[in-house]
Amino acid sequence: MKALYTILLLVCSNAFMTLAWYGHLKFSSLPSGKPLPLMLVIVASWGIAFFEYCFQVPANRIGFVGDGGPFSLIQLKIIQEVISLLVFTLFTLLVFRTETFRWNHIAAFVCIVMAVFFAFKK
């Protein structure tokens, strides 16, 4: 169950991270069409990132083998990166409809999945 909790917490963390890092690119202007001030965007992103950390830190604590979890530190990082790319891809396809998903993106994801395979290989 710790592995499942870790993964679910990482998915939530990465949803907030993606929104904090890239959401302002889509939601960058006021209703009047004027761009949001950069300082406001930075503060809003930091506020959203707070919730990222509220999920990320417990995920690492629950998942880390040193705290009784099932994953080594390297495995945790690789899992987080794969989840980050999956969440980012979904966000991009749903929110930024002008972006296209091409064959080279799929090839890159296959390489990342192979990285996970090698990270978990004994």
Contacts in CASP RR format, 6 or more apart in sequence:
PFRMAT RR
TARGET T0000
AUTHOR 0000-0000-0000
METHOD contacts of the structure
MODEL  1
MKALYTILLLVCSNAFMTLAWYGHLKFSSLPSGKPLPLMLVIVASWGIAF
FEYCFQVPANRIGFVGDGGPFSLIQLKIIQEVISLLVFTLFTLLVFRTET
FRWNHIAAFVCIVMAVFFAFKK
2 62 0 8 1.000
2 63 0 8 1.000
2 68 0 8 1.000
2 69 0 8 1.000
2 70 0 8 1.000
3 63 0 8 1.000
3 69 0 8 1.000
3 70 0 8 1.000
3 71 0 8 1.000
5 59 0 8 1.000
5 62 0 8 1.000
5 63 0 8 1.000
6 59 0 8 1.000
6 60 0 8 1.000
6 62 0 8 1.000
6 63 0 8 1.000
6 69 0 8 1.000
6 70 0 8 1.000
6 71 0 8 1.000
6 76 0 8 1.000
6 79 0 8 1.000
7 59 0 8 1.000
7 79 0 8 1.000
7 83 0 8 1.000
9 55 0 8 1.000
9 56 0 8 1.000
9 58 0 8 1.000
9 59 0 8 1.000
9 62 0 8 1.000
10 55 0 8 1.000
10 56 0 8 1.000
10 59 0 8 1.000
10 79 0 8 1.000
10 80 0 8 1.000
10 83 0 8 1.000
11 83 0 8 1.000
11 87 0 8 1.000
12 55 0 8 1.000
13 52 0 8 1.000
13 53 0 8 1.000
13 54 0 8 1.000
13 55 0 8 1.000
13 56 0 8 1.000
13 59 0 8 1.000
13 80 0 8 1.000
14 52 0 8 1.000
14 80 0 8 1.000
14 83 0 8 1.000
14 84 0 8 1.000
14 87 0 8 1.000
14 88 0 8 1.000
15 87 0 8 1.000
15 91 0 8 1.000
16 48 0 8 1.000
16 49 0 8 1.000
16 51 0 8 1.000
16 52 0 8 1.000
16 55 0 8 1.000
17 49 0 8 1.000
17 52 0 8 1.000
17 56 0 8 1.000
17 84 0 8 1.000
17 87 0 8 1.000
18 84 0 8 1.000
18 87 0 8 1.000
18 88 0 8 1.000
18 91 0 8 1.000
19 48 0 8 1.000
19 91 0 8 1.000
20 45 0 8 1.000
20 46 0 8 1.000
20 47 0 8 1.000
20 48 0 8 1.000
20 49 0 8 1.000
20 52 0 8 1.000
21 45 0 8 1.000
22 88 0 8 1.000
22 91 0 8 1.000
22 92 0 8 1.000
23 91 0 8 1.000
23 95 0 8 1.000
24 36 0 8 1.000
24 41 0 8 1.000
24 44 0 8 1.000
24 45 0 8 1.000
25 96 0 8 1.000
26 95 0 8 1.000
26 96 0 8 1.000
28 35 0 8 1.000
28 36 0 8 1.000
28 41 0 8 1.000
29 35 0 8 1.000
29 36 0 8 1.000
30 36 0 8 1.000
56 80 0 8 1.000
59 76 0 8 1.000
59 80 0 8 1.000
60 76 0 8 1.000
61 67 0 8 1.000
62 69 0 8 1.000
63 69 0 8 1.000
63 70 0 8 1.000
63 71 0 8 1.000
63 76 0 8 1.000
64 71 0 8 1.000
64 72 0 8 1.000
64 73 0 8 1.000
64 76 0 8 1.000
65 71 0 8 1.000
65 72 0 8 1.000
65 73 0 8 1.000
71 79 0 8 1.000
74 119 0 8 1.000
75 119 0 8 1.000
75 120 0 8 1.000
78 115 0 8 1.000
78 116 0 8 1.000
78 119 0 8 1.000
79 116 0 8 1.000
81 112 0 8 1.000
81 115 0 8 1.000
82 112 0 8 1.000
82 113 0 8 1.000
82 116 0 8 1.000
85 109 0 8 1.000
85 112 0 8 1.000
89 101 0 8 1.000
89 105 0 8 1.000
89 109 0 8 1.000
92 99 0 8 1.000
92 101 0 8 1.000
93 99 0 8 1.000
93 101 0 8 1.000
END
